[in-house]
């Protein structure tokens, strides 16, 4: 009996395709890169806006939107920054957050596609 003629049923184990491992590795890599990048972007944002929030010049609720978008208030806050920040950083580009959020979102999409919520099991 050849391998292709072997009966399938109880006691046989189905082999997973090798592509599943690749998808998991890619998803894990994207998630790791995204999480590290978002963490760095938040840290960078805090270096710029933390002193303003700490000195009550700007409420935290007003500073949080500056993490993901630009506004006149965010531009004004950055213009008023002094040069005594960590490493002399006085500007925060919003693109830093979105550049990091992109691989994070892609990794989450792969995980959600590969392991849908409510799939059971």
C-alpha positions as a LaTeX table, in Angstrom:
\begin{tabular}{lrrr}
\hline
Residue & $x$ (\AA) & $y$ (\AA) & $z$ (\AA) \\
\hline
Unk1 & 0.00 & 0.00 & 0.00 \\
Unk2 & 1.47 & 3.29 & $-1.01$ \\
Unk3 & 1.39 & 6.32 & 1.19 \\
Unk4 & $-1.34$ & 7.92 & $-0.93$ \\
Unk5 & $-3.50$ & 4.79 & $-0.51$ \\
Unk6 & $-3.19$ & 4.81 & 3.29 \\
Unk7 & $-6.56$ & 5.13 & 5.01 \\
Unk8 & $-7.36$ & 8.38 & 6.73 \\
Unk9 & $-9.36$ & 8.37 & 9.90 \\
Unk10 & $-8.94$ & 8.08 & 13.62 \\
Unk11 & $-5.37$ & 7.66 & 14.63 \\
Unk12 & $-3.86$ & 9.55 & 11.73 \\
Unk13 & $-2.45$ & 12.98 & 12.21 \\
Unk14 & $-3.00$ & 15.66 & 9.61 \\
Unk15 & 0.13 & 17.60 & 8.79 \\
Unk16 & $-0.02$ & 21.35 & 8.90 \\
Unk17 & 1.24 & 23.16 & 5.86 \\
Unk18 & 4.64 & 24.80 & 6.30 \\
Unk19 & 3.12 & 28.16 & 5.32 \\
Unk20 & 1.40 & 28.37 & 8.72 \\
Unk21 & 4.76 & 28.64 & 10.47 \\
Unk22 & 5.88 & 31.39 & 8.11 \\
Unk23 & 2.67 & 33.35 & 8.75 \\
Unk24 & 3.18 & 33.07 & 12.51 \\
Unk25 & 6.80 & 34.23 & 12.27 \\
Unk26 & 5.87 & 37.17 & 10.04 \\
Unk27 & 2.99 & 38.15 & 12.33 \\
Unk28 & 5.20 & 37.90 & 15.42 \\
Unk29 & 7.92 & 39.97 & 13.74 \\
Unk30 & 5.48 & 42.67 & 12.68 \\
Unk31 & 3.94 & 42.76 & 16.16 \\
Unk32 & 7.37 & 43.03 & 17.80 \\
Unk33 & 8.57 & 45.77 & 15.45 \\
Unk34 & 5.29 & 47.64 & 15.87 \\
Unk35 & 5.24 & 47.41 & 19.66 \\
Unk36 & 8.85 & 48.52 & 19.96 \\
Unk37 & 8.27 & 51.35 & 17.50 \\
Unk38 & 5.08 & 52.58 & 19.16 \\
Unk39 & 6.84 & 52.46 & 22.55 \\
Unk40 & 9.72 & 54.54 & 21.15 \\
Unk41 & 7.29 & 56.99 & 19.55 \\
Unk42 & 5.43 & 57.43 & 22.84 \\
Unk43 & 8.73 & 57.98 & 24.61 \\
Unk44 & 9.79 & 60.54 & 22.01 \\
Unk45 & 6.41 & 62.28 & 22.32 \\
Unk46 & 6.77 & 62.35 & 26.12 \\
Unk47 & 10.26 & 63.88 & 25.89 \\
Unk48 & 8.78 & 66.78 & 23.91 \\
Unk49 & 5.43 & 67.23 & 25.66 \\
Unk50 & 6.19 & 65.86 & 29.14 \\
Unk51 & 7.68 & 69.09 & 30.46 \\
Unk52 & 4.72 & 71.10 & 29.24 \\
Unk53 & 2.29 & 68.69 & 30.89 \\
Unk54 & 4.40 & 68.59 & 34.05 \\
Unk55 & 4.53 & 72.36 & 34.35 \\
Unk56 & 0.76 & 72.64 & 33.84 \\
Unk57 & 1.30 & 74.75 & 30.71 \\
Unk58 & $-0.66$ & 72.13 & 28.83 \\
Unk59 & $-3.18$ & 69.59 & 30.10 \\
Unk60 & $-2.45$ & 65.93 & 29.35 \\
Unk61 & $-5.80$ & 65.72 & 27.55 \\
Unk62 & $-4.60$ & 68.49 & 25.21 \\
Unk63 & $-1.21$ & 66.85 & 24.65 \\
Unk64 & $-2.40$ & 63.29 & 23.88 \\
Unk65 & $-3.83$ & 64.15 & 20.43 \\
Unk66 & $-0.36$ & 65.46 & 19.50 \\
Unk67 & 0.81 & 61.82 & 19.57 \\
Unk68 & $-1.19$ & 60.96 & 16.46 \\
Unk69 & $-2.02$ & 64.24 & 14.70 \\
Unk70 & $-0.84$ & 67.79 & 14.21 \\
Unk71 & $-2.78$ & 70.81 & 15.32 \\
Unk72 & $-2.07$ & 74.47 & 15.92 \\
Unk73 & $-1.86$ & 73.76 & 19.66 \\
Unk74 & 0.74 & 71.03 & 19.09 \\
Unk75 & 2.78 & 73.27 & 16.81 \\
Unk76 & 2.63 & 76.09 & 19.35 \\
Unk77 & 3.70 & 73.76 & 22.16 \\
Unk78 & 6.68 & 72.54 & 20.15 \\
Unk79 & 7.63 & 76.10 & 19.22 \\
Unk80 & 7.68 & 77.03 & 22.91 \\
Unk81 & 9.93 & 74.11 & 23.84 \\
Unk82 & 13.19 & 75.01 & 25.48 \\
Unk83 & 16.39 & 73.19 & 24.57 \\
Unk84 & 16.75 & 71.43 & 27.93 \\
Unk85 & 15.07 & 68.21 & 26.78 \\
Unk86 & 16.74 & 64.82 & 26.89 \\
Unk87 & 19.27 & 64.64 & 24.04 \\
Unk88 & 18.19 & 68.11 & 22.91 \\
Unk89 & 15.02 & 66.74 & 21.30 \\
Unk90 & 12.50 & 69.56 & 20.80 \\
Unk91 & 10.37 & 68.24 & 17.93 \\
Unk92 & 8.11 & 65.21 & 17.64 \\
Unk93 & 7.06 & 64.14 & 14.14 \\
Unk94 & 3.63 & 62.49 & 14.07 \\
Unk95 & 4.92 & 60.23 & 11.30 \\
Unk96 & 7.01 & 58.42 & 13.94 \\
Unk97 & 3.86 & 57.05 & 15.54 \\
Unk98 & 2.20 & 56.09 & 12.26 \\
Unk99 & 5.37 & 54.48 & 10.90 \\
Unk100 & 5.37 & 52.24 & 13.97 \\
Unk101 & 1.61 & 51.69 & 14.05 \\
Unk102 & 1.62 & 50.35 & 10.47 \\
Unk103 & 3.54 & 47.11 & 11.15 \\
Unk104 & 1.67 & 46.73 & 14.44 \\
Unk105 & $-1.65$ & 46.98 & 12.61 \\
Unk106 & $-0.47$ & 44.58 & 9.91 \\
Unk107 & 0.61 & 42.06 & 12.54 \\
Unk108 & $-2.73$ & 42.36 & 14.33 \\
Unk109 & $-4.57$ & 41.95 & 11.02 \\
Unk110 & $-2.62$ & 38.77 & 10.24 \\
Unk111 & $-3.29$ & 37.37 & 13.70 \\
Unk112 & $-6.97$ & 38.28 & 13.42 \\
Unk113 & $-7.21$ & 36.75 & 9.95 \\
Unk114 & $-5.32$ & 33.62 & 10.93 \\
Unk115 & $-7.01$ & 33.19 & 14.31 \\
Unk116 & $-10.44$ & 34.87 & 14.04 \\
Unk117 & $-12.18$ & 35.89 & 17.24 \\
Unk118 & $-14.93$ & 33.45 & 18.13 \\
Unk119 & $-13.45$ & 30.65 & 16.02 \\
Unk120 & $-13.49$ & 28.38 & 19.03 \\
Unk121 & $-11.10$ & 25.64 & 19.69 \\
\hline
\end{tabular}
